[in-house]
Amino acid sequence: MPILTSLIGRLGDGLILAGSMMDDHSIDIEPLKKKAKQLIKKLTESSPKQMAVQDGRYFFYYSIVQNVVFVALCNKAFRQDLAFSFLEDVSRDFLRLYAQSISNASRPYEFVAYDMELEKRRMRYSEESQQAKLEELGTEMNNVRGILTRNLDEVIGRGEKIDVVRNLSQSLVHDSQEFRRNATELNRGGLRAAVPYAVVGIVVLLAIFIRSKFLN
């Protein structure tokens, strides 16, 4: 079973930086790529650095390295250790080439020059003959036992809830600041309104004092 597609995105805003070119067209890949992009956009700095996200018969494997998200979409039968080995291989190579330029990327697929290399690695890890060879490199692969596994809808749903909480928190902060500002203005307005009465009172007291002092 092959790696069906692979995407590289920037953590935070979800900007897609590069993607495999040919993909596996034995299935309708576009809806799955759309879900992969949604997943990348939902991830944050507090997300697990590695996860296997299941969506029916497929798994979205991702790794976050230096604020970049590397995703591999695989059939359920594809070996998990090979998927993460692929992501480690790609992340090391991609960051070696573009680490200094990622934060300045401003348009989707800005590193399109890497698409061909990503496709080559996808094909290499997808070939069964290469999988057999990679099994011999077990000591060099990441230890992926105990990798967190979640359902795609759950991950995307959690991201939406986090956004709601974040927006609500920001709204409460804004409302609090607005209330404080209005209260300050009201206090100042109250002081300004009280000044004429204070002046009148002082004048009356002064008049009484002068009258009692000089007219008695």
C-alpha positions in Angstrom: 0.0 0.0 0.0 1.4 3.4 -1.0 1.7 6.8 0.7 -1.2 8.4 -1.1 -0.1 12.0 -0.8 2.0 14.3 1.3 1.8 18.0 2.3 4.0 20.4 4.1 2.4 23.4 5.8 3.4 26.2 8.2 2.2 25.9 11.8 -0.1 28.6 12.9 -1.7 29.9 9.7 -1.7 26.6 7.8 -0.1 28.0 4.7 0.8 25.1 2.4 4.5 25.3 1.5 4.8 22.2 -0.7 3.1 19.0 -1.8 3.7 15.8 -3.7 3.0 16.2 -7.4 1.5 13.0 -8.8 -0.3 11.5 -5.8 -2.1 8.1 -6.0 -5.1 8.5 -8.3 -6.5 5.0 -7.6 -8.9 6.9 -5.2 -10.6 10.3 -5.2 -7.7 12.1 -3.6 -8.9 15.7 -3.6 -11.4 15.4 -0.7 -8.7 13.8 1.4 -6.2 16.5 0.5 -8.7 19.0 1.6 -9.0 17.3 5.0 -5.2 17.2 5.3 -5.1 21.0 4.8 -7.9 21.4 7.4 -5.8 19.3 9.8 -2.7 21.4 9.2 -4.6 24.6 9.8 -6.1 23.4 13.1 -2.8 22.4 14.7 -1.1 24.8 17.1 2.1 25.0 19.1 0.4 23.1 21.9 -0.6 20.2 19.7 1.2 16.8 20.0 4.4 16.8 17.9 3.4 13.5 16.3 0.0 11.9 15.8 -1.8 9.3 13.7 -5.2 10.7 12.8 -7.7 8.2 11.5 -10.4 8.9 8.9 -12.2 5.7 8.0 -9.9 3.6 5.9 -7.1 6.2 5.9 -4.6 7.6 8.3 -3.1 11.1 8.3 0.3 10.9 10.0 1.9 14.2 10.9 5.0 15.5 12.6 5.6 19.1 13.7 9.3 20.2 13.4 10.5 23.8 13.8 6.9 25.2 13.4 6.4 23.2 10.2 3.8 20.4 9.8 4.7 17.4 7.7 1.7 15.2 6.7 1.5 11.8 5.0 -1.8 10.3 4.0 -1.7 6.5 3.9 -4.0 3.6 3.6 -4.8 2.0 6.9 -2.7 -1.0 6.0 0.5 1.1 5.5 3.0 0.5 8.3 3.1 3.3 10.9 6.8 3.2 11.5 7.5 3.6 7.7 5.1 6.6 7.7 6.9 8.4 10.5 10.3 7.4 9.0 9.2 9.1 5.7 8.1 12.2 7.6 11.4 12.3 9.5 13.3 11.9 6.2 11.3 14.7 4.5 11.5 17.1 7.4 15.2 16.8 7.7 15.8 17.4 4.0 13.2 20.2 3.7 14.4 22.2 6.7 18.0 21.8 5.6 17.1 23.6 2.4 14.4 26.1 3.5 14.5 26.6 7.3 15.6 30.2 7.0 12.9 31.2 4.4 9.8 29.6 5.9 8.7 32.5 8.1 8.8 34.9 5.1 6.7 32.7 2.8 3.6 34.6 1.7 1.8 32.5 -0.9 0.7 28.9 -1.1 3.2 26.4 -2.5 6.0 29.0 -2.3 8.5 26.1 -2.2 7.1 24.4 -5.3 10.7 23.6 -6.3 10.6 20.9 -3.6 7.5 19.2 -4.9 9.5 16.9 -7.2 11.8 15.8 -4.4 8.8 15.2 -2.2 7.2 13.1 -4.9 10.4 11.0 -5.3 10.5 10.3 -1.6 6.8 9.4 -1.5 7.3 6.9 -4.4 10.4 5.5 -2.8 8.7 4.8 0.5 5.6 3.5 -1.3 7.3 0.8 -3.3 7.1 -2.6 -1.6 10.6 -3.5 -2.6 11.9 -0.4 -0.8 9.7 -1.1 2.2 11.5 -4.4 2.6 14.9 -2.6 2.5 13.7 0.0 5.0 12.7 -2.7 7.4 16.4 -3.5 7.7 17.0 0.0 8.9 14.8 -0.5 12.0 17.5 0.7 14.4 17.6 4.0 12.6 13.9 4.6 12.6 12.0 6.6 15.2 10.6 4.6 18.0 6.9 5.2 17.2 5.4 2.8 19.8 2.7 4.6 21.7 2.1 7.3 19.1 -1.1 9.1 19.9 -4.0 8.2 17.7 -7.2 10.3 17.2 -10.1 10.4 14.9 -9.9 13.2 12.3 -13.3 14.7 13.2 -12.3 14.8 16.8 -9.1 16.6 16.1 -10.7 19.2 13.7 -13.6 19.5 16.1 -11.3 20.2 19.0 -9.6 22.8 17.0 -12.9 24.6 16.3 -13.8 24.5 20.0 -10.4 26.0 20.9 -11.0 28.7 18.4 -14.4 29.4 20.0 -12.9 29.6 23.4 -10.1 31.8 22.2 -12.5 34.2 20.5 -14.7 34.2 23.6 -11.8 35.0 25.8 -10.7 37.8 23.4 -14.2 39.2 23.4 -14.4 39.1 27.2 -11.0 41.0 27.4 -12.3 43.6 24.9 -15.6 44.0 26.9 -13.7 44.3 30.1 -11.4 47.0 28.6 -14.4 48.8 27.2 -16.2 48.7 30.6 -13.1 50.1 32.3 -12.7 52.8 29.8 -16.4 53.8 30.0 -16.2 53.8 33.8 -13.2 56.0 33.8 -14.9 58.5 31.5 -18.0 58.5 33.6 -15.9 59.2 36.7 -14.2 62.0 34.9 -17.6 63.3 33.7 -18.9 63.1 37.2 -16.0 65.1 38.5 -16.5 67.7 35.8 -20.2 67.9 36.6 -19.5 68.4 40.3 -16.9 71.2 39.8 -19.6 74.1 39.3 -21.4 73.0 42.5 -18.1 73.0 44.4 -17.2 76.5 43.2 -20.7 77.8 44.2 -20.3 76.2 47.6 -16.9 77.8 48.1 -18.1 81.2 47.1 -21.1 81.0 49.5 -18.9 79.9 52.4 -16.4 82.7 51.5 -19.2 85.2 51.5 -20.5 84.1 54.8 -17.0 84.2 56.3 -16.4 87.8 55.0 -19.7 89.0 56.2 -19.2 87.6 59.7 -15.6 88.9 59.8 -16.1 92.4 58.6 -19.8 93.3 59.1 -20.1 92.2 62.8 
